[in-house]
Amino acid sequence: MEDLLYFFESMPNWQKLVWILLVLSIFWILEGYYALVKLKYNKLNHAKTNLSLLGFVIIINFFFGLMTGGLFIWLENHQFGLLTMVELPIWIELLLSIMVLDLIAQYFVHFLLHKVKWMWRLHLIHHTDTHVDATTGTRHHPLDFIIRETFALIAMVIMGMPVAFYLIYRILSVFFTYFTHANISLPVWLDKTISYLFVTPNMHKFHHHYQLPWTDSNYGNMLSIWDRMFGTFVYDSTDNIRYGVDIVEDQYADNFTYQIKIPFNKNIKTKN
């Protein structure tokens, strides 16, 4: 276990970038053979818009990485956080840290992004995608992503976790982000069985339906237990899903300039 933690703790940035590109590429290719929906669109043009937004995410990640490094040093020096108050096997501490990160930095902040008006305007870009595929996982407004990363820092402070725990969580989160957004078709029995514990492609697609109440459901990224616990879990037929959002014109879905300006576009009337 110590060797595993050291591996993640010492992983260079280029390996993390390779992991992102590798996972994204695998699911992007699988979509061509096992598509859930036969989307009629220019896949490369669509990817260009979403990957441009990924560029902002990578830059933000770099600066947050510097902040995170300093924060972990402070946590270690001051022995701050819940994990410093108890003596548990390291694998239990890792599991608890991943669960808390998934709850606070994914489920809870995602819930707020839908319920708080100014945050919803930032998050709209993620929902304006009318052709949800693996690249949609990269489709976040830079300010939206900064909010998410801030909540991740809060979770880290609460737990007082070592840096390796956080990095393992990030690696897992990348996999689930592209897995759940990928336009892939799993057998319904398999997808539904997995969804009792983890977020699945079918489960997350309901979240990308263009109308309420489905849009305000299935907030989880990795674990589905939070949606089940807090009553936001939905599972139905994927045939009833239509992607996009009903307050933004579909024709601008792949227009990068239009998308980046959405939070400040007064012509778009939000629900709150």
Solvent accessible surface area in square Angstrom, and as a share of the most:
residue,aa,sasa,rsa
1,M,91,0.41
2,E,121,0.54
3,D,122,0.63
4,L,81,0.40
5,L,15,0.07
6,Y,151,0.58
7,F,107,0.45
8,F,27,0.11
9,E,94,0.42
10,S,58,0.37
11,M,25,0.11
12,P,54,0.34
13,N,106,0.55
14,W,158,0.56
15,Q,57,0.25
16,K,54,0.23
17,L,72,0.36
18,V,75,0.43
19,W,75,0.26
20,I,29,0.15
21,L,86,0.43
22,L,90,0.45
23,V,6,0.03
24,L,12,0.06
25,S,51,0.33
26,I,81,0.41
27,F,17,0.07
28,W,67,0.24
29,I,105,0.53
30,L,60,0.30
31,E,6,0.03
32,G,62,0.60
33,Y,164,0.62
34,Y,133,0.50
35,A,22,0.17
36,L,42,0.21
37,V,56,0.32
38,K,158,0.67
39,L,37,0.18
40,K,193,0.82
41,Y,52,0.20
42,N,100,0.51
43,K,59,0.25
44,L,131,0.65
45,N,61,0.31
46,H,0,0.00
47,A,5,0.04
48,K,129,0.55
49,T,4,0.03
50,N,0,0.00
51,L,72,0.36
52,S,47,0.30
53,L,0,0.00
54,L,13,0.07
55,G,31,0.30
56,F,81,0.34
57,V,12,0.07
58,I,67,0.34
59,I,102,0.52
60,I,21,0.11
61,N,42,0.22
62,F,114,0.48
63,F,118,0.49
64,F,21,0.09
65,G,41,0.39
66,L,115,0.57
67,M,109,0.49
68,T,11,0.06
69,G,34,0.33
70,G,43,0.41
71,L,38,0.19
72,F,17,0.07
73,I,109,0.55
74,W,105,0.37
75,L,6,0.03
76,E,125,0.56
77,N,110,0.56
78,H,109,0.49
79,Q,119,0.53
80,F,98,0.41
81,G,5,0.05
82,L,89,0.44
83,L,16,0.08
84,T,56,0.33
85,M,145,0.65
86,V,75,0.43
87,E,170,0.76
88,L,62,0.31
89,P,68,0.43
90,I,55,0.28
91,W,150,0.53
92,I,50,0.25
93,E,30,0.13
94,L,20,0.10
95,L,90,0.45
96,L,67,0.33
97,S,0,0.00
98,I,17,0.09
99,M,52,0.23
100,V,32,0.18
101,L,0,0.00
102,D,0,0.00
103,L,48,0.24
104,I,28,0.14
105,A,3,0.02
106,Q,29,0.13
107,Y,11,0.04
108,F,90,0.37
109,V,0,0.00
110,H,11,0.05
111,F,68,0.28
112,L,37,0.19
113,L,0,0.00
114,H,0,0.00
115,K,90,0.38
116,V,50,0.29
117,K,101,0.43
118,W,150,0.52
119,M,11,0.05
120,W,7,0.02
121,R,36,0.13
122,L,11,0.06
123,H,0,0.00
124,L,0,0.00
125,I,0,0.00
126,H,5,0.02
127,H,1,0.00
128,T,5,0.03
129,D,0,0.00
130,T,22,0.13
131,H,43,0.19
132,V,0,0.00
133,D,0,0.00
134,A,0,0.00
135,T,2,0.01
136,T,0,0.00
137,G,5,0.05
138,T,3,0.02
139,R,0,0.00
140,H,20,0.09
141,H,9,0.04
142,P,21,0.13
143,L,76,0.38
144,D,0,0.00
145,F,19,0.08
146,I,64,0.32
147,I,25,0.13
148,R,25,0.09
149,E,12,0.05
150,T,56,0.33
151,F,36,0.15
152,A,3,0.03
153,L,22,0.11
154,I,78,0.39
155,A,0,0.00
156,M,0,0.00
157,V,43,0.25
158,I,71,0.36
159,M,8,0.03
160,G,12,0.12
161,M,3,0.01
162,P,62,0.39
163,V,39,0.22
164,A,2,0.02
165,F,1,0.00
166,Y,12,0.05
167,L,24,0.12
168,I,13,0.06
169,Y,3,0.01
170,R,50,0.18
171,I,25,0.13
172,L,65,0.32
173,S,9,0.06
174,V,26,0.15
175,F,72,0.30
176,F,22,0.09
177,T,25,0.14
178,Y,8,0.03
179,F,24,0.10
180,T,2,0.01
181,H,10,0.04
182,A,0,0.00
183,N,8,0.04
184,I,10,0.05
185,S,52,0.33
186,L,40,0.20
187,P,68,0.43
188,V,97,0.56
189,W,177,0.62
190,L,57,0.29
191,D,0,0.00
192,K,93,0.39
193,T,81,0.47
194,I,54,0.27
195,S,0,0.00
196,Y,131,0.50
197,L,88,0.44
198,F,72,0.30
199,V,1,0.00
200,T,0,0.00
201,P,0,0.00
202,N,6,0.03
203,M,0,0.00
204,H,8,0.04
205,K,0,0.00
206,F,0,0.00
207,H,0,0.00
208,H,1,0.01
209,H,24,0.11
210,Y,44,0.17
211,Q,76,0.34
212,L,97,0.48
213,P,105,0.66
214,W,40,0.14
215,T,5,0.03
216,D,26,0.13
217,S,3,0.02
218,N,0,0.00
219,Y,2,0.01
220,G,1,0.01
221,N,18,0.09
222,M,5,0.02
223,L,16,0.08
224,S,0,0.00
225,I,41,0.21
226,W,19,0.07
227,D,0,0.00
228,R,85,0.31
229,M,123,0.55
230,F,111,0.46
231,G,68,0.65
232,T,22,0.13
233,F,51,0.21
234,V,35,0.20
235,Y,44,0.17
236,D,71,0.37
237,S,49,0.31
238,T,27,0.16
239,D,133,0.69
240,N,86,0.44
241,I,28,0.14
242,R,123,0.45
243,Y,19,0.07
244,G,1,0.01
245,V,9,0.05
246,D,86,0.45
247,I,57,0.29
248,V,13,0.07
249,E,109,0.49
250,D,60,0.31
251,Q,138,0.61
252,Y,70,0.26
253,A,6,0.04
254,D,43,0.22
255,N,65,0.34
256,F,64,0.27
257,T,76,0.44
258,Y,48,0.18
259,Q,0,0.00
260,I,39,0.20
261,K,118,0.50
262,I,0,0.00
263,P,13,0.08
264,F,135,0.56
265,N,33,0.17
266,K,173,0.73
267,N,134,0.69
268,I,9,0.04
269,K,148,0.63
270,T,21,0.12
271,K,81,0.34
272,N,77,0.40
